[in-house]
Amino acid sequence: MRLGGRLLMVGSMALLTAAHVGSPDAWFEGAAGPYTITVHIEAPPVIPGIAVVNVRTADSVDRITAFVNTFDAEGGTPPPDELVRSPDRPGWRSARLWVMNTGSNRVTVEVRGPSGTGMVVVPLAAVAQRRLAVNTTFIVVVFVGGTILMAGLLTLIGAAVREGVLEPGQVPDDARRRRARRAMMRAAAFIALALAGMYSWWRAEDRAFRARLYRPLSVATRVDTSSRGATFVLAITDSSWLRRDDVALLRARGELPATGLIDDHGKLMHLFLVSDDGRSAMAHLHPLTRDSVTFTSALPPLPAGTYRVFADIVQASGFTQTLTSQVVVPRLTSGDAPLSDDDDSWAVSGETAATRVRLDDGTTLSWVRSTDTPLRANEEAGLRFLVEPPPGDSALLEPYLGMRGHAAVVRDDGEVFIHLHPMGTISPAAQARLSPVSMHVEPHTARNTSRTDTLHFPYAFPQPGHYSVWVQVKRKGRILTGSFRADVK
């Protein structure tokens, strides 16, 4: 029971500490030269491990290849593997690639076809997510087989001492039998000591592996009400971040040196406050900082209660991670203080809808899907939304943080969170950082071409459960937020 409890604890910890909380896979939808492709990278659960790279394109192509290497690799690039048609995913091609190093990796996908050659880099935050459990049947087989082998070895040792030097037909005397038994006992003691040593070594390796399991930087959060209005404060307290320039210390701990932060959509941090039920209220803030340690933001008038904190940051290496915490928001007075950033927003929702919501300015936001078809874990979620302005209003979507829209997916228990864009789960800043200088990365901006606008967020729910999907768009300089319920089988 204690072993089972430890395995459950480790498994739960891994779910909570994936680089994107509970969503380790990478999704990208965009251009690879003249071709429009969708890339889904199934991240390996352990490092070194195997990543499955899946690519789909509606264009006619001849060949798709991919390879993976670290963000700072300058030579020794592995030869690319060709993707073959996937038998269980029609329209997709896939390949299995070894990921050898923890941290920021880049997967380079090349597409060749009648229109020429196109290439795109998809960032992959490769971390050890969990400790693989040993199969019970395997343990039983090893135990039974080992017992038989040990019994056979002891029998051979006893026979060798008892009868090995006797002439054929001679019967061993009592002294020789006693000598054989003593030899078998000494051999059994040696085997026991060897097994104990191996078990101790295995436990030490297991503890070291657990210590190397990825965990996000530890943070402390609070709400400061000492001055006018309320200020949300997040401080990174992790020693590996505070002493990120101490290479000797990090090397002694077996940790990778942390790099500084870079802007993503023009912000150093994208922070989400989500009510503890996952669906009542949400704020999308962009705290300011002077030292990359303490981040502050004016707090909007959210309902009082406990909120989960999810803060997305991107390091200069292209490594993305989500910092997590909780904070208690006191009762606030609306309009006490202006927000810290013009792109900050918040929303309060009663019961989230299944397929259709009306936004604050009368715009209708519809989730284009059939409610008769259930959502299933690890299958494409079909997060496609139709934005329809009120009658007589011709205004269309405006870029919000350089994107046509944003979405935050959170499971009610907080064990899954992801910040999505129409280009997928990846960070555009990380993609630009990891792409070769010769490769031009197209900016992802809103394009208004018709009275109605459709948003698509490539993603697959990683776990079953009850989710809320918060969708944000911008019209007439106003950020609008709608929320939807998603019950995933």
N, C-alpha and C positions, 0 to 999 in steps of 0.2 A: 504494500500500500504506500509506504514511504517513497519507493522508487517511482511508482505511478504518479504520486503527487509532485515529485521533482520534475518528471517529464512534462506534466501538465503546466507547471509553473514556467519552465523554460519555453514551452510552446507559446504560452500566453505572452511572455515577455518579448518573444521574437515578433509576434503579431503587432505589439504596441510600439516596437522600436525599429520597424523597417524605415528606410530612408524617406519614403512617402508612407505615412502611417497606414499599414495594412495593404498597401498597393505597390509592391516592389516592381511590377512590370512597367515597361516603357511603351508608350503609344505615340506615334507621329503620323500626321496626315498633311501632305504638302507636295512640293515640287522637288523632283530629282532631275534637274535639267528640263527637257521638254516633256517629261512624264509626270503625271500626278499619281502618287503612290500612298498606300497606307502601310505602316510598319508597326508590327507588334513584337516586342522582344520579351520573351518569358525569362525573367531573371533567374539565375541559379540560386538555390537556397543556401549553398555553402560555397566557399572560395578556397582553392580552385574548384570550379564546377562548370557545368555545361549550360549555356544559354541557347534557347531556341529562337532563331530569328525568322519571323514570318512576314512576307511581303505580298501585298495585293495591288494590282493595277488594272484599270479598265482599258488602258492603252495596249496596243499590239506591241509586244516586246519579244526579243529573241533570247535574251540571257540576263539573269540577275545574279550577282555575286555579292558576298559580304565577308568582312573580316573584322576582328576586334583587337584593339590594343589600348594601352594606357594613354592618358591625356598628354603626357610629356614624352611619348615615344618618338625618337628621331631616326631610328634605324632598326633593322631586324624585323621589319613588318612581316607578319605571316602571310603566306599566299592566300588569296581569297578562295572561299568555298562557293561552289555554285548551288543556288537554291533549286530544289526540285519540287514538282507539283505535290501538294499535300493530299494524301488519300482521304483524310477525315475532315478537311476544310476546303470545300470546293472554291476555286478561284484564287486560292493562296498558294504560294511557294514557300518552302521552309528549308532551313539548314541548321545543324547543331554545331555550335562553336564553343571552344574552350575559353573560359575567362580565368586567367591565372592570377590576377592581382586585385586586391581590395582597393576600393576608392573610385576615382573618376576614370571611367573608360569611355571610349568612343567606338561605335559600331558604324563602319563605313559601308554603305550600300551603293552599288553601281548597277545601273540599268542600261542595257544596250538594245537597240531596236532600229526600225526604219528611220526614225527621226534623229539618230545619232546616239551619243552616250551622255547619260546624266548621272550625277553622283550627289549623295546627301549623307551627312553625319548625324547620327542619333545618339545623344548622350545616354550613358547607362551608369547609374550609381551602384556599383557592385559591392555588396556587403554580405557577410555571413549572417543570415537571417535567423537560423534556428539550428538546434542540435538534432541530428537525425537519430531517431529511436532505433534500437536493435530489434529485429523481428524475433518474436518469442519462439517460433518454430526453429529458427536458426540457432538460438541459444540451446534448445533441447538437443538438436542434432549434434552441436559441438560438444555438449556435456556428455552425451552418450558415447559419441565417437572417441572423445578424449579418455573416458573411463576405460573403454575397451583397449585402447592403445596403451594406457598406463598399466593395466592388468597384464597385457601381453609382454610389455617390457620387463616388468618385475618377474614374470614367469621365466623369461629368457635368462635374466640375471641369476635367479635361483638355480636354474638347471645348469648354467655354465659353471657356477661355483661347486655345485653338488656333484655333477657327473662329467664335467668337461674334460678332466684329466684321467678318468677311469678307462681301463681297458674294456673292450666290448664284453658284455655279459657280467661284469662286476657289479655288485650291489653296494651303494654308498652306505657307510657306517653312520652311527649317531652323531659323531663329531662333525663329519662332513655335512650332515643335514643341519646341525646347529649353525655351522659356518654359513650355509646357504641362506638360512632364515635371517641371520644378522646382516648379510649382504643385501637381502631384499629390504630389510628395515632401513638400512643406510640409504639405499637407492630411493625408497619412498620418501624419506626425510629430505633428500636432495631435491626430488621432484616437487615436494610441497614448498620448499624454500624458493625454488625457481618460479613456481606458479604465484607465490606470494609477491615475489619481486616484480613479475610481469603485471600482476594486478595493481601493485602500487604505482608502477610506471604508467599503466593505462589510466588510473585515477588522476595522476598528475597531468597527463596529456589532456584528459577530459576537462579538468579545472582550467588549464591554460586556454583550451578552446572556448570554454564558456566566457572567460575573461575577454577573449577577442571578439565575442559576438558584438555586432554593431549596437550601439546605443546612441541616441541623440545627445547633444550637449545639454547638461543639466542647467536649468534656469530657475529663477525666482520671480514671481509676479505679484503685483499688489495694485490697489487703487488708492491714489493719493487725493484726499479731499481737503488738505490743509489750506489750499488757496481757492480762489474763485473757480467754480466748476470742479470737475473731477479729471484726474490724469491717470491714465493707465501706464504702469511702469513694468518693463521686463528687463531683467539683468541676467546676463549669462554668467553663471557661477562656476562652470566647469573649469578645473585647473588646466586641462589640456588646451583650453581656449585662452585663459588668462595668461598662461605661460607658453603660448604657441611659438614664441621665438626661441625657446630653450630647447634646441635640437637634442642635446645630450640627455635631458630628462625624458623627452618623448621617446627617444631610442631605447633608453633603459626600460621604459614601460612597454615597449613593443608597439607604440602608437605612431601613426603617421603624422608628420608636422601639419598643422592647420595653416591654410593660407587665408589672406584677407578676403573681404566680401566684395562682390561686384554688383552693380545695379542690374535688376531684372525688371523689365517694363519701366525703367527709370526710377525704381525704388530699391533700397537696400533690403527691405523686409516687407513681406506681405503677410499681415497678421489677421487671423480670423478668430473672433469670439463667437462661440456657438453655445446656446443654452444647453444645459445638461441633459435635456430630453432630445436634443438634436434638431428640433423643429419649431420651437416657439419664437426664437429670435436669433439674429446673426448680424455681426458687424464685420466689415472688411476695412481694415485700417492700415496705415503705412507709417509706423513710428519713426521718429527722427533720432539720430545719435551723433555724438561727438567723438566717441572712442570705440565704437563697434562692440561695446560691452553693455552699456545701459541704453535702452531704447524707450522713448516716451511718446505718448500720443494723447491728445484730448479725447475723453471718453464721451461718446454720444449718449443720449438719454435712453439707455436700454432699461427694460424692466429689471427690478432687483432680483437677485438670485445667483446661483452658481453657474459659471460658464467654463467651458473647455477652451483652452488656448492652443491654437495651431499657428506657428510662425514659420513661414518659408524663407530660407536664405540660400544664396548661391555663393560658394567660395570661388576664388580666382582660378582654382584648378578645374572648375566646371562641376564640382561635386555639389549636389543639391541635398538639402535635408530639411525636415520639418521638426521644429522644437515644440515640445508639448508641455502643458501645465494646466492648472486650474486657478480660477480667481473668483472671489465673491464680489459681486457688484452691489453696492448699497443703493438705497432708493435715491434717485437723482431727479433734479428739476430740469425740465426741458428748456433748452436754450440758454443754459448758464454760461457757456463759453463756446467760441467758434471752434470748429474742427481744425486739427493741425495741418491737414492736407486737403486740397480741393478734390482729390480723388477718393477720399474716405466716404464710406456709406454704411448704412445700417437698415435693417428691416425687422419688423415685428409681424409675426404671422400667427393666425389662429390655427385652424385645421388646414394643413397643406392639401392641395388638390391632387387628383390623380392625373389629369390630362390638360386642364385649362384653368388659367388664373387671369384676373384683371389687375393690371398694375395701377399705381397711384395716379397716373395721368390719363387713364382710360384705355391705354394700350392693352391688347389681348395677347397673352403668351400661351401658346398651345404646344403640348408635347405630342409630336406626331408619332403615334404608335397605336396598335390594337390592344385594348385592355383584355381581349380574349386570349392573347398569347402571353404566357407568363414570362417574367424576367428570370433568367437563370444565371447562377454564378459561373464565371469564367467563359461566358458567351458574350458576344458584342451586345452592349446595352441598348444601342439605337437611340442615343441621346440627341435627337433631332427636334428642334423647336421652331415654331412659326411665330413671327412677330408681326402683328397687325395693328396699325395705328387706329385711333378712333375715327369714325366717319367724318369726312371732310378735312381731315388732317393729312397733309402730304409729307410731313417731316419723316425722314428715315433715320436709320441708326447712325450714330457717330462713333468714331473710335473711342474705346474706353481702355486706357492704358495700352494703346497700340493694338488692341484686339477688337474684333467684332462683338465679342462678349466673353464673359467669364462664368464659370460654374464651380461650385464647391459641393462635393459629395461627402456626406457624413453619415455613418451608421449611428443609430440611436444610442448605442452604448459607447460611442467614441472610439471604438477600436479600428475603424477604417475612416480615413480622411484623405481627400485628394483635391487639389486645386487644378481645374481643367481650363484649357483654352481650345479654340477651334483647331489649333495645330497639334493638340494632344496633351499628354501629361508632362512633356519635357519642358525645360526652361529655354526660352529663346536666347538668353544670355549665355547659358552653358553651351548651346549649339554653336553660337558665334565664336565662343572661346575655343571650342574643340575643333572647329572646321579649319582646314588648311587655309593659309593666307590667299592662295590662288582661287579658292572657292568662294563665290559671292553668295551670301545668305540673304534671301529676299526678306524684307520686313513684312510682318504680318499685321495688316491694317484692315479696318472695315471698308468694304466696298459697297456703296449704295447704288443699286442698278434698277430697283423696282419698288413699287409701293409696299410690297410685303418683303420681309427678310426672313431667311431660314438660317438657323445656326445648327452646326453639328459638332459634337464633342466626341471624338473617338475614345472609347473606354469600355472596359468590362468589369462588372462588379466582382471583386475577388473572393467574397465570402457571402453565403446566404444571410438573410436578416432583413430588418426594416431600416430603410434609408430615407434621408431627405436630400433632395437635389435643389440647391439654391442657384438660380440663373440670374445673371446681372447683365443689363444692356444700358446704353446711354442714348437719350433722345433730347434734343433742344437743351443740351448742357446739363441735363438732369440724369442722375444714375437711378435706374429702376431695378427692383429686385422682386422676383417671384420664386415660390417654392413649391415643390412637388413631392408626393409620397412615392416611394418605390419599395415594393415587397418582393424580395429576391428569393427564389427557391433554391 
